[in-house]
Amino acid sequence: VHKKHPLDAWVFVNDTLAFSGIEFLESNVTKKNCPEIIGFDNTPSSAQIGLTSYDFDIPRLCRLAVQSYLRPDDSRRVHGRMIGVEGKLVVRDFSLRIR
């Protein structure tokens, strides 16, 4: 990590790995050097502990997948060949228990 631009966030591929990162940081890092932790699937567990996480809007994604499977011609007519589903960053106030 460059001294002028210290690492200020760890973004994990999912919330479960973010929880592992939290455990690591709580026992190995001082509060002064601690990066922000961000998960990547907005599970109920992340909400419980207040972890910031990315929400993929899974219910909408599933509805579109089922619609595309059941009515492929309608789906292509409405959405074209590619369907985009916007997610959002759910920012929560999480605080690590660090020395």
N, C-alpha and C positions, 0 to 999 in steps of 0.2 A: 504494500500500500504506500502510495506516495505521501510524503510528510506534509506537503502543502494542501493535499486533498485527501484527508483521512476517510476511510470507509465509514459511511454514516447509516447504511441500511443493509440488511440481509433480506432478500426476497426468496422465499422457499417455493418449491413446485407444488406444495399442498400444505394444509394446516397441520397435518400430522408431523411432517418433517420440521415445520416451524416450532412445534412444541419441543422437539428434540433440540433444536437450536437454542430455545429458551433455557432448557436444562443445562446445556453446555455453558451458555453465557453466565447463568446465575452462579456457577461454581468456578469460572475461569477468568472473568473480566471485571475490571473495576467500573463503577458507574461513569466515571469520566470518559472512558474509552468504549462505552457500550453503543453498538449500532441499534437502530430501529429494527424491529422484527416484523415482517409482513408475510402472511400466509397467502394461499392462492386457490381456495375453493369455498370459503365462507361457510364452514360447517357450524352446527349448533354449538360445538365445543369452543370454537373461536369466539362466538358471541358471549358464551358464559364467562370466559376469562378476560374478555375485552381486547382480543387480538385484532389488529387491522388486517383485513383480508380482501382478496378480489372475489367478487360474486359474478359467476358466469350466466346467471339467470337460467339455471338448469330446467325449471318447469317449462319455460318458453321454448328452449332448445328441444326438449322432449316432444312437446306438442308439434313443433315444426317437422321433426323427424318422422313422427307417426303420420302426419298429413302428407308428407312427401312420399311415404311408403304406400299409403292407402290410395292416394289420388295424385300420382306423379304428373299427369298432364295438367291438372289444375295448379299444382304447385309450381311447375315450370312457367305456366302462363302468368301467374301472379308475381313470382320471385325471380324468374330467370334461372340460369344454371347454377347460380351461387346465392346462398342465403347467409346474411350476416346477422349475428345476434350480439347486440351490445351488452357488455357487462358494466360493472361499476366497482370502484374501490370503496369498501365500507370502512371508514376510518373510525377507530375506537380508541379510547384512552386506556392503553395498557401500560403497566409499569412493572418492570422486572424487579425481582427481589435481589438486589445486588448490593454488595458491601460498599 
